[in-house]
Amino acid sequence: MTDGEKTRKPYVYPHRHCAYCGRMIEVKGRSYCLKCKPEFEKDQGKQKRSKRYRQFLIAYAVVIVIVFVVLIFLLGR
């Protein structure tokens, strides 16, 4: 055998690994296998709720700042 034959690696077709269980999956635009789909959807729901909560907190902080600025302006007169 020559050196070229010894170092030759087998062909591995393009694939990804599931983000939850690590299983090999085809490249089809998703990052989970079909077995882990319920867990993926559950995580998506959690992310949506936390995003909505962060937006609420930011809006609340902005309203509080505006109220304080208006109060300071009115009391300063």
Backbone as ProteinMPNN parsed JSONL, in Angstrom:
{"seq_chain_A": "MTDGEKTRKPYVYPHRHCAYCGRMIEVKGRSYCLKCKPEFEKDQGKQKRSKRYRQFLIAYAVVIVIVFVVLIFLLGR", "coords_chain_A": {"N_chain_A": [[0.836, -1.188, 0.0], [0.394, 2.257, -0.671], [1.287, 5.529, 0.599], [-0.766, 7.319, -0.025], [-3.062, 5.715, -0.204], [-3.34, 4.834, 2.403], [-3.968, 7.149, 3.903], [-6.354, 7.956, 2.877], [-9.595, 9.107, 3.283], [-12.894, 8.002, 4.113], [-15.84, 8.876, 2.191], [-18.064, 11.23, 3.456], [-21.345, 12.078, 3.438], [-23.014, 15.294, 3.046], [-24.288, 16.556, 6.046], [-26.059, 17.277, 9.131], [-26.169, 17.664, 12.71], [-28.531, 16.808, 15.18], [-29.733, 19.318, 17.322], [-30.603, 18.669, 19.824], [-30.469, 15.854, 20.487], [-28.213, 14.97, 19.161], [-28.167, 13.252, 17.02], [-27.483, 12.221, 13.628], [-28.641, 14.123, 10.934], [-30.294, 14.949, 7.834], [-29.425, 17.729, 5.703], [-31.733, 19.975, 5.711], [-32.694, 22.433, 6.368], [-33.591, 22.497, 8.97], [-32.839, 22.233, 12.465], [-33.136, 20.014, 14.074], [-34.078, 16.615, 14.785], [-36.806, 14.51, 13.691], [-37.761, 13.132, 15.866], [-37.234, 14.809, 17.979], [-38.885, 16.97, 17.608], [-41.205, 17.817, 19.197], [-39.875, 18.789, 21.503], [-38.378, 20.862, 20.387], [-40.436, 22.603, 19.539], [-41.499, 23.238, 22.022], [-39.344, 24.643, 23.167], [-39.297, 26.803, 21.395], [-41.698, 28.081, 22.063], [-41.077, 28.894, 24.678], [-39.022, 30.711, 24.132], [-40.426, 32.673, 22.693], [-42.184, 33.617, 24.667], [-40.342, 34.659, 26.532], [-39.186, 36.658, 25.013], [-41.366, 38.365, 24.594], [-41.814, 39.113, 27.248], [-39.411, 40.495, 27.845], [-39.714, 42.661, 26.077], [-41.949, 43.871, 27.201], [-40.883, 44.658, 29.694], [-38.954, 46.533, 28.874], [-40.61, 48.48, 27.672], [-42.073, 49.22, 29.923], [-40.033, 50.331, 31.53], [-39.328, 52.526, 29.962], [-41.702, 54.031, 30.052], [-41.795, 54.626, 32.798], [-39.498, 56.242, 33.045], [-40.251, 58.394, 31.422], [-42.439, 59.356, 32.88], [-41.142, 60.2, 35.255], [-39.493, 62.224, 34.196], [-41.426, 64.046, 33.288], [-42.67, 64.651, 35.72], [-40.52, 65.853, 37.125], [-40.094, 68.035, 35.456], [-42.554, 69.396, 35.73], [-42.61, 69.925, 38.494], [-40.441, 71.507, 38.742], [-41.102, 73.991, 37.864]], "CA_chain_A": [[0.0, 0.0, 0.0], [1.137, 3.511, -0.695], [0.852, 6.501, 1.61], [-2.036, 7.903, -0.461], [-4.153, 4.797, 0.107], [-3.485, 4.745, 3.855], [-4.549, 8.369, 4.458], [-7.611, 8.263, 2.21], [-10.724, 9.082, 4.206], [-14.151, 7.646, 3.444], [-16.714, 10.013, 1.887], [-19.188, 11.458, 4.378], [-22.252, 12.984, 2.74], [-23.358, 16.491, 3.84], [-25.302, 16.315, 7.076], [-25.994, 18.066, 10.36], [-26.507, 16.887, 13.892], [-29.672, 17.343, 15.929], [-29.308, 20.195, 18.414], [-31.095, 18.141, 21.1], [-29.985, 14.515, 20.807], [-26.946, 14.735, 18.5], [-28.307, 12.329, 15.901], [-27.161, 12.759, 12.323], [-29.829, 14.405, 10.125], [-30.003, 15.54, 6.531], [-29.447, 19.186, 5.668], [-33.017, 20.377, 5.136], [-33.128, 23.699, 6.92], [-34.013, 22.44, 10.37], [-31.711, 21.855, 13.316], [-33.589, 18.972, 14.984], [-34.614, 15.431, 14.12], [-38.257, 14.424, 13.868], [-38.01, 12.631, 17.219], [-37.096, 15.932, 18.913], [-39.739, 18.086, 17.191], [-41.963, 18.408, 20.322], [-38.973, 19.557, 22.366], [-38.059, 22.08, 19.649], [-41.602, 23.491, 19.607], [-41.583, 23.697, 23.411], [-38.32, 25.673, 23.325], [-39.716, 27.976, 20.633], [-42.701, 28.756, 22.883], [-40.378, 29.557, 25.779], [-38.3, 31.861, 23.594], [-41.41, 33.71, 22.358], [-42.656, 34.207, 25.919], [-39.3, 35.478, 27.15], [-39.026, 37.849, 24.178], [-42.503, 39.23, 24.914], [-41.578, 39.622, 28.598], [-38.363, 41.519, 27.749], [-40.291, 43.839, 25.428], [-42.802, 44.505, 28.205], [-40.033, 45.329, 30.683], [-38.359, 47.717, 28.248], [-41.675, 49.481, 27.538], [-42.379, 49.672, 31.274], [-38.938, 51.203, 31.956], [-39.434, 53.779, 29.197], [-42.841, 54.778, 30.598], [-41.388, 55.134, 34.114], [-38.564, 57.345, 32.819], [-41.034, 59.53, 30.908], [-43.225, 59.894, 34.003], [-40.228, 60.94, 36.116], [-39.072, 63.441, 33.507], [-42.568, 64.969, 33.304], [-42.831, 65.121, 37.1], [-39.426, 66.78, 37.412], [-40.346, 69.248, 34.687], [-43.697, 70.112, 36.298], [-42.279, 70.389, 39.838], [-39.381, 72.51, 38.642], [-41.667, 75.288, 37.492]], "C_chain_A": [[0.879, 1.249, 0.0], [0.586, 4.441, 0.381], [-0.512, 7.104, 1.261], [-3.218, 7.027, -0.121], [-4.392, 4.705, 1.609], [-4.208, 5.956, 4.435], [-5.877, 8.727, 3.827], [-8.78, 8.086, 3.18], [-11.987, 8.693, 3.457], [-15.013, 8.897, 3.221], [-17.851, 10.072, 2.901], [-20.088, 12.475, 3.708], [-22.625, 14.158, 3.634], [-24.499, 16.196, 4.816], [-25.105, 17.307, 8.221], [-26.26, 17.127, 11.517], [-27.624, 17.597, 14.644], [-29.153, 18.152, 17.115], [-29.69, 19.633, 19.782], [-30.492, 16.784, 21.451], [-28.668, 14.17, 20.116], [-26.988, 13.75, 17.346], [-27.971, 13.0, 14.58], [-28.462, 12.946, 11.53], [-29.395, 15.0, 8.803], [-30.082, 17.06, 6.629], [-30.727, 19.598, 4.952], [-33.549, 21.653, 5.768], [-33.653, 23.644, 8.335], [-32.856, 21.911, 11.197], [-32.086, 20.777, 14.329], [-34.081, 17.778, 14.173], [-36.113, 15.355, 14.412], [-38.637, 13.918, 15.252], [-38.025, 13.782, 18.234], [-37.983, 17.123, 18.556], [-40.568, 18.659, 18.341], [-41.089, 19.25, 21.256], [-38.589, 20.88, 21.704], [-39.208, 23.075, 19.748], [-41.784, 24.047, 21.011], [-40.571, 24.819, 23.66], [-38.684, 26.945, 22.57], [-40.761, 28.772, 21.411], [-42.065, 29.518, 24.033], [-39.658, 30.813, 25.292], [-39.251, 32.997, 23.241], [-41.901, 34.411, 23.619], [-41.598, 35.103, 26.545], [-39.048, 36.751, 26.329], [-40.146, 38.852, 24.481], [-42.309, 39.878, 26.287], [-40.508, 40.717, 28.592], [-38.897, 42.792, 27.112], [-41.185, 44.597, 26.401], [-41.961, 45.27, 29.228], [-39.392, 46.586, 30.111], [-39.392, 48.827, 28.116], [-42.025, 50.071, 28.909], [-41.296, 50.642, 31.763], [-39.005, 52.551, 31.236], [-40.569, 54.639, 29.745], [-42.475, 55.381, 31.955], [-40.443, 56.326, 33.954], [-39.315, 58.575, 32.331], [-41.844, 60.172, 32.03], [-42.319, 60.701, 34.931], [-39.775, 62.249, 35.474], [-40.202, 64.476, 33.527], [-42.782, 65.52, 34.709], [-41.745, 66.131, 37.479], [-39.646, 68.113, 36.69], [-41.48, 70.07, 35.318], [-43.382, 70.663, 37.696], [-41.21, 71.477, 39.82], [-39.913, 73.884, 38.301], [-42.011, 76.121, 38.659]], "O_chain_A": [[1.956, 1.276, 0.594], [-0.449, 4.169, 0.99], [-1.32, 7.37, 2.151], [-4.284, 7.541, 0.219], [-5.529, 4.517, 2.043], [-4.99, 5.805, 5.373], [-6.479, 9.729, 4.215], [-8.924, 7.04, 3.813], [-12.132, 9.024, 2.28], [-14.918, 9.862, 3.98], [-18.514, 9.069, 3.162], [-19.669, 13.599, 3.435], [-22.562, 14.04, 4.857], [-25.537, 15.653, 4.436], [-24.132, 18.06, 8.267], [-26.542, 15.944, 11.325], [-27.655, 18.825, 14.73], [-28.244, 17.719, 17.823], [-29.154, 20.077, 20.798], [-30.051, 16.577, 22.582], [-28.055, 13.158, 20.458], [-25.952, 13.444, 16.755], [-28.152, 14.208, 14.427], [-29.286, 12.034, 11.463], [-28.275, 15.492, 8.664], [-30.726, 17.603, 7.526], [-30.792, 19.572, 3.723], [-34.749, 21.918, 5.701], [-34.119, 24.658, 8.855], [-31.987, 21.213, 10.676], [-31.412, 20.641, 15.35], [-34.455, 17.923, 13.009], [-36.617, 16.062, 15.284], [-39.713, 14.237, 15.757], [-38.747, 13.727, 19.229], [-37.84, 18.189, 19.155], [-40.644, 19.881, 18.468], [-41.519, 20.298, 21.739], [-38.485, 21.904, 22.379], [-38.986, 24.258, 20.01], [-42.18, 25.201, 21.176], [-40.899, 25.826, 24.288], [-38.411, 28.047, 23.047], [-40.72, 30.002, 21.42], [-42.456, 30.645, 24.334], [-39.682, 31.849, 25.957], [-38.926, 34.164, 23.463], [-42.023, 35.635, 23.652], [-41.915, 36.187, 27.035], [-38.732, 37.8, 26.891], [-39.892, 40.05, 24.608], [-42.607, 41.059, 26.464], [-40.668, 41.746, 29.249], [-38.569, 43.891, 27.559], [-41.178, 45.828, 26.424], [-42.291, 46.401, 29.585], [-39.299, 47.6, 30.802], [-39.098, 49.986, 28.411], [-42.245, 51.276, 29.035], [-41.619, 51.673, 32.354], [-38.764, 53.594, 31.843], [-40.41, 55.851, 29.886], [-42.814, 56.533, 32.228], [-40.585, 57.32, 34.666], [-39.04, 59.686, 32.784], [-41.925, 61.397, 32.117], [-42.702, 61.792, 35.354], [-39.688, 63.273, 36.152], [-39.952, 65.658, 33.76], [-43.043, 66.711, 34.879], [-42.041, 67.156, 38.094], [-39.409, 69.181, 37.254], [-41.378, 71.292, 35.428], [-43.838, 71.752, 38.045], [-41.089, 72.263, 40.759], [-39.188, 74.867, 38.452], [-42.496, 77.24, 38.498]]}, "name": "protein", "num_of_chains": 1, "seq": "MTDGEKTRKPYVYPHRHCAYCGRMIEVKGRSYCLKCKPEFEKDQGKQKRSKRYRQFLIAYAVVIVIVFVVLIFLLGR"}
